[in-house]
Amino acid sequence: MKYTIHNFHEIAPELLPKLAEIHMGDHGLLSELGYPFVERYFEIVYKNKQVVAVYAQNDETGELIGYNIAAPEPAALTGQLTSDRAWFIKQIIKAAFTRPLAIVQLVVSSLTIRTQMQNEADAIESLYLTINPNYRGMGMGGTLQRGLFEAVRAAGYKRIVGSVEISNQASLKMCLSNGFTITKTFREGKYTRHRIEKIL
Ligand SMILES: CC(C)(COP(=O)(O)OP(=O)(O)OC[C@H]1O[C@@H](n2cnc3c(N)ncnc32)[C@H](O)[C@@H]1OP(=O)(O)O)[C@@H](O)C(=O)NCCC(=O)NCCS
């Protein structure tokens, strides 16, 4: 298979919903909140120039393979979900009825993430890495992660940090193979996560 790793900011905007669909297979908090939040989040990421992100596309079929997104201030991205107040309140009310546990987790995670990124001036946080289920187990996760390392190095960062759920064996193996080390293990509501970092 031939593929190319691209700069996320250069993606054709009409492909953003397709990336959002891939993200729905992530089983994390954002996807638990529902597709409207995911779609809006990807629009925010696309426009935010502090974000360093890559995506991979199959050269032959055009199919999207996956993406890896990093940002120096993760809370600023989720904070922008509230910038259209009317939209946000409507979605939160809907989710409070249909996905109440996700709303509780949202509050816990926002508070936890804020405390994780203190004194990290030279670091960027890897936020989301998801591979299209059709392409999992083929080494694309590791490849895309190395593509992100190149991009964040070029942007001047010295370290990359992140969090991985301790039960996510595929992600943990991938991160350790790519040179991340575990710095601590912590609770984030219902999740138990390893904090990981790599010197670039
Ligand atoms: C985690 C994820 C990105 C890995 O991508 P991938 O392309 O399938 O993974 P790779 O083929 O690069 O394999 C990475 C490593 O995990 C191993 N692995 C792959 N699938 C696995 C599985 N289901 N269980 C255990 N190990 C697995 C591989 O053998 C490889 O190990 P190695 O580096 O020692 O050879 C992908 O499974 C995914 O998108 N999952 C859903 C979203 C997610 O969990 N994202 C990570 C959040 S931190």
The ligand as an ORCA input file, in Angstrom:
! r2SCAN-3c Opt
* xyz 0 1
  C      -3.805      2.346     19.253
  C      -3.751      2.429     17.730
  C      -3.498      3.870     17.319
  C      -2.585      1.552     17.246
  O      -2.458      1.685     15.852
  P      -2.125      0.409     14.919
  O      -1.737      0.921     13.588
  O      -3.259     -0.529     14.969
  O      -0.886     -0.178     15.715
  P       0.450     -0.762     15.096
  O       0.099     -1.722     14.001
  O       1.393      0.383     14.789
  O       0.972     -1.597     16.348
  C       1.510     -0.976     17.497
  C       1.947     -2.053     18.470
  O       0.797     -2.595     19.140
  C       0.703     -3.985     18.880
  N      -0.724     -4.224     18.710
  C      -1.483     -3.867     17.649
  N      -2.772     -4.192     17.899
  C      -2.799     -4.755     19.138
  C      -3.828     -5.288     19.971
  N      -5.105     -5.276     19.564
  N      -3.493     -5.763     21.196
  C      -2.208     -5.756     21.621
  N      -1.182     -5.252     20.884
  C      -1.484     -4.775     19.658
  C       1.526     -4.238     17.652
  O       2.032     -5.563     17.623
  C       2.643     -3.234     17.799
  O       3.591     -3.697     18.761
  P       5.169     -3.534     18.489
  O       5.425     -2.038     18.365
  O       5.774     -4.132     19.697
  O       5.401     -4.269     17.204
  C      -5.069      1.898     17.058
  O      -5.324      0.600     17.531
  C      -6.278      2.765     17.330
  O      -6.568      3.671     16.556
  N      -7.006      2.483     18.425
  C      -8.177      3.263     18.824
  C      -7.782      4.647     19.295
  C      -6.733      4.614     20.387
  O      -6.771      3.803     21.309
  N      -5.783      5.577     20.282
  C      -4.686      5.720     21.210
  C      -5.079      6.618     22.319
  S      -3.673      6.981     23.354
*
